[in-house]
């Protein structure tokens, strides 16, 4: 496979991975939102959260750059179950708990007001990103185990922190390196970037992509381009067997449920992408040809400049002519080489 690892690494650094300043900015929004919700709950004389839970792509460190600043920050809001009671002393419904937090998150500064969604409360920021706040209740069972339940259509078992631990440990266990976030995480981010490279595509969630990479990841030390390609092939092959993807922690829970169209789309687009990247394995593949293939894959202008640089380098490359040895007189049998 033609080696474009340096260009893929440079692309990742400049256009995929968030800078420290971007990460810090998102962290500030997350903290401000937590404070806003707590102040709103206090003002309405509602119970305060037991704790907040960092989760999702923010906690897993797989958030990518987005040209429209459409960043998804997940921060769970966990309450003691005994604190979530209605006026008559009965447990609050999952919908009532979401409505309570949504009311607390309201702010006149927002152009679009926070809204109750199926599995969270979503707060929209004017800059383009949003904060999703899943609502949880926690209690201890008869054996002293902490039980966490998500406010969805009803209260259902959940363990967001275990998901984060699962992914971060998988990255450590499977990656061949320890730098730059480790290779498996980079492959997840590159694949997520590709999934959002066309506005018309309907693709699965980042959580599903992360789970598929965990199942199908192929390590390739110092070759992120090779690891990405080989992992894509294995994911494509796996989806040919089944489009179902299951939760890494909650046994039997299908995280692809209701996303059949997106799963089929992922398989189909992977098939096309793999075909387009086949040129990387041709014997006469050039740097320009390889970069054009990656440009088509990522649909990003970064590769246009890389192609121009590769073309310029090829144009000025010196032509080497093998140096001929001086001819020697024929040495006849019995003659001395020195005359």
Secondary structure, DSSP 4 states (H G I P E B T S, - for coil): ----HHHHHHHIIIIIBPPHHHHHHHHHHHHHHHHHHHHHHHHTTPPPPSEEEEEHHHHHT--B--TT---EEEEEEEEEGGG-B-TTSPBPPHHHHHHHHHHHT--TT-SS--EE-SSSEEEE-TTS-EEEE-EEEEEE-TTS-EEEEEESSSEEE--HHHHHHHHHHHHHHH-S--STT-HHHHHHHHHHHHHTSSTT-----HHHHHHHHHHH----TT-HHHHHHHHHHHHHHHHHH----B-SSSTT-BTTTT-HHHHHHHHHHHHHHHHHGGGGGSTT--HHHHHHHHHHHHT-THHHHHHHHHHHHHHHPPPP-PPPPPP-PPPPTT--TT-
